[in-house]
Amino acid sequence: METERGVGHNVSRTSAVAASRKSSGPGALLSGIRALLLGGATLATGLVAGVFYAYSVSVDPGLAAQSDASYVATMQEINERIQNPLFFASFFGAVLLPLAALVVHLPRLRSGRFLLISLACLFYIGGGFLLTAFVNVPMNDQLATVDPEAPARILSRAREAYEGPWDFWNGVRTIFSTLSFVALTAACLLAPGRR
């Protein structure tokens, strides 16, 4: 009986040592890198989606009630102030981190996680980042040329050309950025067998 216990004990100790070696090798390091990149990608994308969403549900409705002169001056200030290191870290991080997460998941090309990260990249880069760069930013630059002290008709025309289209495209990038965040969150939550 003692011999059987000793043998069983040695077998379980050997299995534990083998499992320990297996979990601390290069595979464990890559797993950790995958998890960190995916977590960072999810956080950055969520932050940017939140900024776009906050504009849609609070800033835009608040500005809609302002006079033309106040609207133009306030949007010019917002557009200038948002260009700061904290915003840029999340805005560009939401491009770079999902792409890096995609690269480290390449060995698992047919996994559900790879598919979700791919979708997230497409949603954010196409519908959030590029839309901002090629639609919203040029509109902001155009508005920046308007003098907030200009005559009322000029301010009214500038606001009319800017407000409706800018709000629409902000809504579009909010949706795509949110879809990207949802896809990354789903990738984080996938059951181990489907990763």
N, C-alpha and C positions, 0 to 999 in steps of 0.2 A: 504494500500500500504506500509506504514511504517512497519507494522508488518511482511509483507512478506519479505521485505529487511532485517529486523533484523533476521528473521529465516534463510534466505539464508546465511547471513553473519556468523551466529553461526554454521551452518552446515559446511561451508567451513573452518572455523577456527578449528572445531573439526576434520575434515578430515586431515588438515595440521598437527595438533598435533599428531594424530594417525600415520600418515606417518613418522613424525619426530621420534617418539618413535620406530617405526619399523626399520628405517634405522640406528638407533644408538645402536641397541641391539647386541647380540652375532653373529647374522647372518652378520651384517655389518663388525664386526671385522674379522670374518672368510673370508669374501669377500676381505677385505684389505690384509690379510695374503696371500690369493691365488694370488692376483694381484702382490704383492711384490715378492713372490717366483717365479712366472712365469716370471716377468720382469727380475729378477736377473739371472734366468736360461737362458733366451734368451741372455742377455748381455754376460755372461760367455761363453756360447757356441759360440756366434758370435766372441768373441775375439780369442778363440782357433782355430776356423775355419779360421779366418784371418791370424793367425800365420802360419798355415799349408799351406794356399794359398800363402802367401808371400814367403815362401820357394820355392814353385813350380814355381812361375813366376819370381822370382828375384834372390834368393840366389843360387838355383840349376843351372840356366843358367850362372850366374856369375862365379860360381866355375868350371863349365865345361870347361871354357877357361883357367884355371890355370894349371900349371905343377903339376905332381904327388906329389912332395914334398910340394908345396904350398897348394894343395887340402887337403892332409892329415893333415897338421898343422892347416889349417883354420877350417876344420870340427871338429878337436879335441877342438879347442878354442870355437867354437860355441856350441858344445855339453856340454862343461863345463859351459859356461856363461849362457846358458838358464836355468840352474838349480838355479833359484832365486825366492824369495818370490812372486814377481808380477806374474811370469809365473805360479808358483804352485797354486796361489790363483785362477786363471782362469781355469787352467787344472783340478784341483780337484773340483773346484766350478761347472764346467760343468758336473760333475757326481752328486755331492751332491744336488745342487739346483734343477735340473730337478726331481730327485728322491723325494725330499721334496715337490715339486709342485705336483707330482703324488699322494703322500700320502694325501695332503690336498684336492685333487680333487676326492678321493675315494668315497665320498657320491654321486658323479655324475658320476658313473661308465659307464653309457651308453651315456654320452654326447660326442659331437664332440671334445671338448677341452681335455677330458680325453684320448680319442683315439690319438689325435695329440701329447700330452705329452708322452704317452706310446711309440709311434713311435720314438719320439725324444730321449728318453732314450735308446731304442734299437740301434738306429743309432749311437749315440755318444759313449755309453759304449762299444758296440761290435765293431764298425768300427773305433772309434777314440782312446778311452782310452786303451782298452785291446790290440788293434793292436800296439799302441805305446809301451805299457809295455812289450809285448811278442815278438815283431818283431824289431821295430826301436831301442829301448833301448839296447837290446842285441847286435845288430849290432854296435851301438855306443861304447859299452863297448869293443867289439872286436877291433874296429879301435883305441881305446885309447891305446891298447897295442903295437901299431906300433910306432917305433921311427922315427920321421920326418927326422932324419939325416941318416936313413938306406940307403943301396945301392939302386940304381935306380930300379933294378929288383924287389926288395922286396916292394918298394913303389908302383910300377906299379901293382903288383899282389894284394896288399892290396886294392888299389883303384878299380881295376876291380871287386873284390869280393864284394865291398861295394856300390859303386856309383849307378850302374844300379838298383840293388834290393832295395836299400834305397829310391831312387827317385820314383820307382814304388809304394812301400808301402806308401810313403808319399802322393802320388797322391790318393791312395785308401782312406786313412784316411781324406784327404781333402774333398773328395766327401761325405763320410759319416758324417763328422762333419758339412758340409754345409747343407746336408739334414736335420740334426738335428736342425740346426739354422732355416731353412725354416719352419719346422714343428712347432717349438716353436713360430715363428713369426705369423704363421697362427693361432695358438691357441690364441695368444694375440688379433688378429684382428677379431675373430669370432663374429658374430652378437649376441647380448644378448640372444635371444631365442634359440640359438644353443650351448650355453656354458654349 
